[in-house]
């Protein structure tokens, strides 16, 4: 099973905690002050890091969608 990372840039508050947890998946746009996705479909080996980023996002702007 694969997963897709979703970032709601309308909710993001620019804390950048996600970058610390999964720097290969999350980037940051300094111009708009919001998260960017570097990899919407990261490797399964990054799931734990992405899950931690989603869990600790202060704005609840991140989620994971399971895909078949």
C-alpha positions in Angstrom: 0.0 0.0 0.0 1.2 3.5 -0.8 0.4 6.8 0.7 0.0 10.4 -0.4 1.0 13.4 1.7 -1.5 16.3 1.7 -0.6 19.9 2.8 -3.4 22.5 3.2 -1.5 25.7 2.5 -4.6 27.7 3.5 -4.2 26.4 7.0 -0.4 26.3 7.3 1.0 28.8 9.7 4.6 28.5 8.7 6.0 26.8 11.8 8.2 24.5 9.7 8.2 21.7 12.2 7.4 19.3 9.4 10.8 20.1 7.7 12.6 19.0 10.8 10.8 15.7 10.9 10.8 14.8 7.2 13.1 17.2 5.3 13.0 15.0 2.1 9.2 15.4 2.0 8.5 18.9 3.2 10.0 22.2 2.0 9.1 25.8 2.7 8.2 28.7 0.5 9.7 31.9 2.0 7.6 34.1 -0.3 4.2 32.7 0.8 5.4 31.6 4.3 3.8 28.1 3.9 4.8 24.5 3.5 5.6 22.9 0.1 5.6 19.3 -0.8 8.9 18.0 -2.2 7.5 14.5 -2.6 3.8 13.9 -2.5 4.3 10.1 -2.7 7.3 9.4 -0.5 8.9 6.0 -0.1 7.3 3.8 2.5 10.6 4.1 4.5 9.7 7.7 5.2 6.2 6.9 6.6 7.2 7.1 10.2 8.8 10.6 9.8 5.9 11.9 7.8 3.4 10.5 10.4 5.4 12.3 13.1 5.3 15.6 11.1 1.5 15.2 10.6 1.0 14.5 14.3 2.9 17.5 15.5 1.9 20.1 13.0 0.5 22.9 15.2 -1.9 24.1 12.6 -3.2 20.6 11.6 -2.3 21.4 8.0 -0.9 18.0 7.1 -2.5 14.7 6.4 -1.8 11.3 5.0 -4.1 9.6 2.5 -3.8 5.8 2.0 -3.8 4.6 -1.6 -4.0 1.2 -3.2 
